[in-house]
Amino acid sequence: MKILVLAAMDKELQLIKNILDNSEEISVGDIVVEHGVISSHEIYAAKCGIGKVNAAINTLRLIEATHPDLVINSGVAGGAGIPVGSVLVADRVAYDDVWCGPGTHYGEADGCPLFFLPSDNILILAKHLSGDIRFGLICTGDKFISTPEEISFIRSHFPDVQAVDMESAAIAQVCRAASVPFNIVRVVSDTPGEGENLSQYQNFWQDAPQKTFNVVKTLIEKL
């Protein structure tokens, strides 16, 4: 199987390199791609960039160049009721900052469902893994969420939100358009609305959230 693994930031991509065997750098235009192997699977790992537009543009470019059978987005996310360090596997993904006007559902992008649904195969495999792995809804918007008011607003539309980020729904939308299965595996780096979450986020990187990428590696090995 050919798998595209995406992260938003360089420091996340550096962690992905640690789970690849026989890794080498290749280029897709101006995108640096780590090409390697996990088990019998061919892996392309790359940075998609922060935010919905960056994520969408670069996901499409990379899908068109590598023709993956599966896309996995990994990295960090803000927790919405789950503790720092928890690994969250998305069972649904939605936008938390989209509204197309009267007659439409809040969060529903034009021509898309309200929720983007990830690969059932990955979900089934993840539910058999040990450790602090959770499952739930990830909401995406073009803003670093840092206050309880912002979390409350998102909850007013998505009461069961588990985490927030800035890329997942955009990646999911592109995968849906390209007919490529996807999944999202994120580790919670901070908890907006609980203390000073910016400091949580900055300090979190001191311990490097390698375990989320170890979960990704284990899932790939089981495919």
Secondary structure, DSSP 8 states (H G I E B T S, - for coil): -EEEEEESSHHHHHHHHTT-EEEEEEEETTEEEEEEEETTEEEEEEE--SSHHHHHHHHHHHHHHH--SEEEEEEEEEESSS-TT-EEEEEEEEESS----TTS-TT--TTS-SSB---HHHHHHHTT--SSEEEEEEEE-SS---SHHHHHHHHHH-TTEEEEESSHHHHHHHHHHHT--EEEEEEEEE-TTSS-HHHHHHHHGGG--HHHHHHHHHHHHH-
